[in-house]
């Protein structure tokens, strides 16, 4: 009973209490506000709220049910994984608050560096997240299996950033997270800490769908990092290698083309076809 309280009630209540407070405190601060796809000002870095909810429920679950804190086959303390989640969330938040809004995508940040115009916060975010991912992967794998931990570290970096590229419309990143985490648990069994994010995210989305706040890089990196971590623990190297190639292609495609425009054109085409068919 205590573990159910920890993984569902605590994160949901935390998100319910923190989200309106977070919005109210930051909506008047220029660096904490961004312009969304509708040209409306919204508070960014909502992932900080999800991180707080996740930490509170993690501490509660670790106290009452340490065996459920993280999979028992994990070779490192769950605390190191929690540090990784916190680190990538804060790196994302730094880019949300202090990053250059005109510098979009990895190519934009890289071109800025190559033109010797300075190092953007996006480069720090990518480098810092990558290094932390490799460290977490190395401790998770253990031993001298360096090809394995390099692959898993690369997978974590790619997977986290894909979630960041999806975060251009309300609830899009959250929907992908819900679907992929549900598929993982259907095939690999329930993971209590994923339920914590489900609970917090479900409550938080009430404000995001009203375009009051967005996950930002902070939230996208957190969701991608948590789910990516569970994937490297539960998928074989063959699957991870194939998915990594797909992620590289997706990065290239989403950097070159607009996913939102593609989806909107497909939906419009579908609706027009249905209308013409009825006529």
N, C-alpha and C positions, 0 to 999 in steps of 0.2 A: 504493500500500500504506500509506504514511504517513497519508494522509487517511482511509482506512478505520479505522485505529487511532484517529485523533483523534475521529471522529464516533461511534464505537460503543464501543470498549474503554474509553477514558478516562472518559466520563460514567457508564458502567455501574459501573466500579470505584470511582469517586468516590462514587456513591450507596451502593454496598455497604459502603464503609468509614465514611462519614459518618452514615448513618441510625441504626445502633445507638448510636453515640457521641452523637449529637444527642438521642436518646430518653433515654439514661442520664443525661446532664447536666441535662436540663430537666424530667424527670418529677416531680421533687420540688419544683419551683418553681411556686408557685401561679399566677403570672401567665402562665406558659408552658403551662398545662394548661386544657383546656376540657371541658365535659360533652357527650358525643355523644348521638345519638338513643336509645341504649340506657340512658342515664343513667350511662355509664361514663366515667371520667376518661381523657383521651387528650392526648398532647402535640400542640400545634398549630403552625402556621407551617412545615410540612414543605416548603413551597416554597423556603425558604432553601437546602435541600439541592439541589434541582433547579437553582437559580440558580448555585450553586457548580460543579456538574457542567457546566452550560452554558457558564459562563465559561472553565473549564479547556479544554474541547473547542474553544471559539471561538478562544482564543489559539493552540492547537496547529494548528488548521486554517488560521488566518490566516497562520501562519509557513510552513507547508508547501504550502498551496494557496490563496493569497489570492483567486484568481478564483472559488473555490467558497464563499468566506466568506459573501457575500450576493449576490443576483442582480446581474449586471454592469450592468443598466440602472438600478440604484439611483443617485441623484444625490448621495448623501451617504455619508460613510465609515460602514462598518458599526459603528464604535465608538460613534456617536451612538445607533444603535438599541440597542446593548448597554447604554448608559447609561439609556435609557428602560426596558428590561426590568429592570435593577437597581433603578431608582427606584420603579417600581410594585410590585415585590416587597417592597422595604423599607417602603413605605407600607402595604402589606397586613400585613406583619409587625408594624408599630407598632400597627395596629388589633387584630391577634390578641392581642398581649401587654398592651396598655394600654387597649383599647376597652371600652366598657360592654357587658356581656353582655346586659343587659335591653333595650338599644336595638337593635331588629332592623329591617333593611331601610332603604331610603332614606327612606321616609316617617317611620320612627321617628327617624332622625337629624335630618330636617328639622323635625319637630314639636318636637323638643327645642330647636332653634335658634329657632323662632318663639315658643316659650313663654319665651324668654330665660333658659333654664336652662344656657346655656353652649354652646360649640362642641364637638361630639363629635369623636373621632378619625375617625369615618366621614366627616364633612364634609371634614376635612383630606385624607383619602384620596381622596375623590371629586374635590375641587377640584385637588389636586396631580396626580392621575392624568390629569385632563382637560387641565390646562395642559401637561403633558409630552407628551400625545398630540397636542395642537394644534401644539406646537413641532416634534415629529418629523414630523408631516404637512406642515407648512409647508416644512421643509427638503427633504422627499422630493419634493413637487410642484414647488417652485421657482417663480421668476418672480412674476407678479402674480395668479395664478389663485386668489384668496382664497376664492371659493365652493367650489372643489374641496378645498382643504386644510381648510376648516371642516367640510365633509361627512365627510372622511376622519378628522379628529380626533374628531368626534362618534361616528363608527362605532367607532373604537378604544375610546372610553370605554364605549359601550354593550356592545360585544362582550366586553370584559374583565369587566364587571360581571355579565353573564349567567352566565359561568363561576363567579363567586362565588356566585350564587343556586343553582347546581346542587350545590354542595359541601355536601350535607347527609347523604350516605350514602357509605360507603367505595367508592372506585374509580369513582363515577358521573362525576365531572368528567373523570377520566382516560379513561374509555370514550368520552365525547363528543369529547375531543381526538383520540384515536386515529382515530375514524371520520371526523371532518371533515378532519383533516390528510391522511388517506389519500385521500379524495375529491379534495382539492386537488391532490395530487401525481399522481393518475391522469389529471387533465385538464390540468395545467400542468407536469408533469415533476417529477423528484426535486429536493428541496431538502436539501442535506446537513445543515444545522443543525437541521432538524426531526427527522432521524434521531438526533441527539444527545439531544434530549428524549425520544424514544421509548425509547432505551437506558436513560437514567437513570430514567425513569418506570417502566419494566418491572421494574427491580430494586427501586426504592423501594416499589412496590405490595405486595411481600411483607409488609412491616410494616403498611401501611395496611389491607390486607384482614384482618389479625389484630387490628385496632382498637387498635394501639399508637400510631399517629400519624395526623394528617390534614393535608391540604394547607393548610387555612386560607385566609384572604384572600390571604396571600403567594403560595401556589401557584396558586390560582385565577386571580389577576390575572396571574401570569407566563404560564400556559398560554394564557389568553385574549389577552393582549397579544402574545405571539409569533405565534400563529395569525392574530390580527387584522391584524398588521403584514404578513404574507405575503399576506393577502387584499386589502389596499388596494394592494399592488404588482401584483396579478395579475387583479383584477376591474375591469370597466368601471364608470363612475360610475352608470350605470343600475342595474346589479346591486347596487351598494353602497347606492343610495338605497332600493331595494325592501327589501333586507335590513334597513336601518336602521329602516324603518317596522315591519317584523316584530319587531325587537328591542324597540322601544318598546312594542308590544302585549305581548310576552312579559314585559317588566318589570312592566307593569301587572297582568298575569295572575298572575305568580309572587309579587308583593307582596300580592295580594288572596287568592289561594288557595294551598294547600300542594301542591306538585308531588309530594312523597313520598306524601301521603295519596291523591292522585288515582291515582298509579301503583299503589299497594297495593290500592286499591279495584278498579281495572281487572283486576289480576292475580287477585284473589280472585274477581271475577265470572267471569273466563275459566275458572278452575279449577272453580268450581261448575257452570258450564254443561257442562264436559267430564264431570264426575262424573255429572250428571243425564242426560246423553246416553248414557253407558254403562249407566246403570241402566235 
